[in-house]
Amino acid sequence: LSPIVSGWFDTTGYTNLLVSYVFTNSTGTTTLTVEGSFDGSTQETDITYAAGAATPATVQVLTPYIRFRLVQATADATRTKACAQARA
């Protein structure tokens, strides 16, 4: 199913995220975005994060909670893998 949206993650102690993903047998543009929240339930739309990249990208943590939204160009691509690692 597309989009795939994760639950909210508490970012206490995080300053950066390392985000990377890979898709195979998906045509068109597939995007992975990071979304923020101040309360862990409502998306903050005024402060936005840059989209992730197929090559690892560092994203600064701007809000107390984050979630990931994955919009596949081809839903149910043969292989979908995403990785996000937090660091202080």
N, C-alpha and C positions, 0 to 999 in steps of 0.2 A: 504494500500500500504506500502511496505517496501523497502527501508528505508524511514523514516519520518525525514525531516530536517526542523528545525525552521528557522525563519529569524534571522538576527544579532541583538543582544541586546547590548546597550551601558552599559559599566560596571563602569562608573564614580561613585566613592564613594564606590564601592564594594571591599572587600578584600577577602571574602570567599563566596562559594556557598554551600548550603546543598542540596544534590541531592538524590532522592529516586524514585523508580518505582515499579510497580507490574503488572504482566501479569497472566492471567489464560487461560487454554486450549491452551497453546503454548508449543510445544515440542522442545527440543534442547536448544541451548544457545542464549539468547536474550541479546543484549548489548545496553547500553546508553552511548554515549561519548559526551564530551564537546570539541568543536573546537574553536580555537581562531583566531582573525584577528586584524591587526593594523589599517586597513582602513575601516572596516565594509563591505567589498565586496570580498576580497581575503583571502582564508584560509591560515593561517601561518602553514607551515608544519615542520619547524625546532623546534618550541616550542610546545610541546604536553601536553595535560591534561590526567590524569588518567581516566579510564572509571568509570561511576557511578555504584552504587550497589543497589540491591534490599533492602538491609538494608541501612539506611541513611549514607551518606559519606560526609565529608567536603572536598571541592576542593578549592585550592587557585586560585584566579583570577590572571592571568599572562599577559593578553592582554586587550586593550581598548574595544574590542568587543568579544562576545562569541555567539555561537549557539549550538544547541543540535542535535545530530544525533541518531536516534533510529532504530536499525536493529533488527527486530523481526525474531525469528526462524520460527514462523508460522505467515505469514502475516494475518492481520485482526483477531488477537486472540479475543476470546470472550470479554475479558476485558483488556484494556490497560490504565493505569494511570501513569502519571509521575509528579513529583513535584520538583521544584527548587526554593529555597529561598535564596536571597542575603542578606548579612549583612556587615556592615563596621567593 
